[in-house]
Amino acid sequence: MDREGIPCNPSTPNSKAALERYRFLCTIAERKTIPVDIIKICRSQSRLAAWSLPERRIFPVSLNTLKAAADREIEDGGWAGLDGIRRKVSKIQRKSSISRVDRQAAEIKRLRNQLDESVRIRVTLNRAYFDALTLLQASVTRDVSLAAQLERHTATFGEALGLRVLSGVKDGE
C-alpha cells in the first residue's frame, strides 16, 4: 500500500520508477564521461520522468508519479535525493565540456602565437645575417678570394632571403 492506502502492485512498471532511475544515475555520476543522451535527460525533471530504458527497468511515468514514487522508494532523501543526483549529472558535463567554438578559438590563438613567434625569430635572424654580411663586405677589400665567395653567396641567397648587401661601390663602377 502506498501513502494514501491504495494497494501498490509491485509487478507494474511504475512500482520501482524512482528507485531504478536513482540507482542508474548514481552509477553514471561516478563516471568520468557521461553519455550525451543521459545529460539531456537530466536537464529537466519532466525529461527524467518521461525517460525509458526497458533493459534497466526504467519506464516513462508522469512527473507527479515519479515524485511520489521517489518519496516512497528512495531512503536517501526521496524526491530531493533523486532530483539532487539529476542536477549533479547535468552539471558535470557542462563544467567539463568545452564548446567547439571555444576549442577552435583556443587553437586559433595558439597558432597565431606560434606565427608571431616565428616572425620575431625570422626578423632577428635576418638582422643578424645582414649585420654579418655587412661586416664581411667591409673585409672584402683586403681579401680578393673572400670577395669572390661573398659574391657567389649573395647571388645564391640574397634574393631568396630578401636581403640587399650594400657594398659602398656604386652600381656600374
PyMOL commands that set and color helices and strands:
alter all, ss='L'
color gray80, all
select helices_A, chain A and resi 13-29+36-42+45-50+54-56+63-73+78-96+100-142+144-161
alter helices_A, ss='H'
color red, helices_A
deselect
rebuild
show_as cartoon
